[in-house]
Amino acid sequence: MNKTTLQQAKHYAMMLFMVLVSLQSALAGNGYGLPKTIQEGVILHCFDWKYTDITANLPNIAAAGFTAVQTSPAQTNYDGPTSWNTLYRPRDTEIGPNTLGTKADLATLCAEAHKLGIKVIVDVVANHTDGVLKWVANFWQNTDLYHTHGGNINWGDRWQVTHGEIGMKDLKTEDPRVQQKFKAYIQALKAIGVDGCRFDAAKHIGLPSEGDGFWPAIIDKDMFNYGEILENTGGDDSKLLPEYMQYMSVTDSRYGTDNVLGAAKNGQATPYGGGNYSFTYSTDKLIYWGESHDTYCNKKGHSVGVSQEVVDRAYAVAASHNNIPALYFSRPVGTDGLGAQAGAMGSTHYTSKSVAEVNKFHNAMAGKGDYYTAAGSVASISRKDGGAIVVNFQGGGSVSVANGGGYATPGTYTDRVSGNTFTITATTISGTTDASGIAVLYEEANPSPTVVLSQKGGPFKAESLDLTATLRHATAGWYQVGTAEKVNFTGNATFTIGAGVDYGKTITVKWGATGTDGTEATGSETFTKTDPNAKVYVYYNNPYNWANVNCYLYKDKVNNSWPGKPMTYDAAISINGKTGWWYFEVPETYATGHVMVTDGKASGTRQYPGAGQPGISLNGNSLYIDGETTGETTVTPGNQPTPPTPDDPTTGITIYVKADNAPYLYAWDNDKNKLNGQWPGKLMTAQTTINGISFYYQSFNENPINIIFNDNNNHQTANIMGVTSTSYFSYDGTTGYEKIEPPVKPDGVEITLSGEYTSFASSENLNFKDVDGLKAYIVSGYKKSKGNLTIVLLKADYVPAGTGLILKGTANTTYTVGKMEMEAGYHNFLKGVTTPTTISTTEGDNTNYVFVKDNGRYAFAKVASTRSLPAGKAYLRLPTSVSATAGAKAIGFVIEGETTGVNEVAPATPASDEDYYTLSGIKTRKPTRGIYIHKGRKVVVI
């Protein structure tokens, strides 16, 4: 063999070796179906496990579908038997040794994990060292490296949260010496194969906007990073959380602990709310869990004493969402968590079929959008064009729950946990869960051809509705609107319904689909064209004589907070021959959602439908609930609701009191019999709203009665003697009170704001001057500054009918604005809309704009094409010559004469040699979008 041939042979041998190595690695990792990144997968928290124990169990961990393992802190510490929390009092910023093992042990764990496609996350304690400085390394004994506030922290004071002690010595993380040490430690972890860091007590470490540059100095963005933020930041979450997310993901403990686990403990599915950060922040910056070491190992932990099965159900919810990693906690063995020991291997329950199948579902559904639905004790998490997870929080039993959004592909499925058969249709998922309460459904054996419409049937409030029909598991299909001709299509097709149809009429869209094997399927959806100005009410006749009646509403992932909002009683309403109903006006958000009525108690609630049952569907129309009978109605509330009298009105007395806080009510009759228990009486917990005024109330069968309001703390009113009929009082919380008249519904126009600002117009002359919390503005002009255009708003108190306005108030608040006689008018660039109106991009020499919320700020956006505006709105008309200044950008505004207003809009590309200051005083020459101080004036950089 000559030299050339030998070299070629060596080359081919090396290539073959590389192929074999790559193939072996691919087979090892991909054989478990594990995602490539931690962000796409799920995490096993090997809490307090030795590195060698984790290494030995890696094949089981991979088989259970975990993408990553998380270790307890690896920093140098005591290396003998000790409590779990010793590891959270580190003595240095070096890798071990400690009770978990050595640096070499951790490096071996990383190497073996990577062979199986598993990533390694290490818990990092950077907020503090051990509380006893004589035990820490020499460098960390320098007291100049620590904050001096101490441990008495006001948790609502952000400065104290970042400077106070939580039982250990709080590091001065703004000090470059501290930052350099931790940067070196993170790089040392990375060098031995660690893939990510979990930062303990992250909310206790400040941010650059607070003068602390710790995070940008130490974070390695090539690694996976997330920070522990429990409950909240202690400051303005809307500003601080996004800033944390520039450097790391954060734990959403409110959702995992307070919401999902909290409901699971009561055998209930949680509504998709309760602090869930995903409503506001990017889901790729969140971490969920069913429980954590804090909820299990701390004395007052939320999961102490909670069975593993219940926690698994909470985890199934947490781990079924798209693009959000979930943490599964391996519980310490042989303890309730309070006495957990470092170095002891925890529970292997993570290998259970229900947990493993949830993980595999998470991995298989990566990239498919999720849709969460909760009803009573059952939740479903549907994945777009995929499968679903069903969680029965009561354990085993038959379930039927919504296929949220129609996301999960219809078909017959075998539950991967129990082996039971489940059926998924376009609207429902039904089957039977086993004792785990968890069903995992995907990859149906015989998918049916179908046509999916972009919106399910039901009401739509517009002149017309655009729909897209999409084929699934089909090669061809057709759609038919009403009695029109069928339209054949492949792939997808877009069409419009409703144009020219009267409000209240229904429109049926039929469809057909042909599968790849020639099978055919048909179906239909029915839509109702609804008047956009029509209001939706819920009525209840209270057959069980509840003292208070609330209306609970939910739709998809939002709700109006259990047990709902107070309903109002109207003695004049008559439905089905019955007079006297409680009613509630349904916000548009919930007009096609679900409703329950409750007795208004947060716990021990009486409700209809009963516990574990889904709410009654609203179809965009008013609904009455008569005992256990329901139906739609066209009745609207009267103008003079009568105050509720939950007890016998002929012999009893109801005491209503307007007070800032619930008072105690002490009552006795003329024979000195105590009617409300011993002093101080009974706390007035029942509440109701009468004509917009909130009252506490209690009812008595006796007549007459004598009463005293008090605070159970040495403050009380004088004796109020001889009350002979239902009466109304106001109480100042100490000794002052007065008897008041029953509230009468004001003669005015009710306006509900869904956001801080809205456009508005009324067919009535209105007086805004005396309305607390609500301001009305006209557009009096505009400004040009440095090539930019700004709209000028001017406050208006007395407003003629038809005037276009911008209103400012509190979101989700209803205001009553009085009517008045007037003839005056305003020079106003806003055009009011008092009947449904269609507007185009331009009108003569004017260009039209609508008021919108654009990327978190309110502005005027140019009308892109013809669009419909409902009555009660307004739009802006600017001369086209002026409009050209704005181009395609949304136009900001200033409020004339208000010091809090923005003075001007800065150039889109600010000068790099000029100083800008954030509202917290940080100087920059590279401002991004937001509000700044520039040359002594507030500016908006857009």
Summary of the structure (lengths in Angstrom):
residues: 942
radius of gyration: 32.3
end to end distance: 71.9
largest distance: 123.7
contacts: 3152
relative contact order: 0.05
helix: 18%
strand: 35%
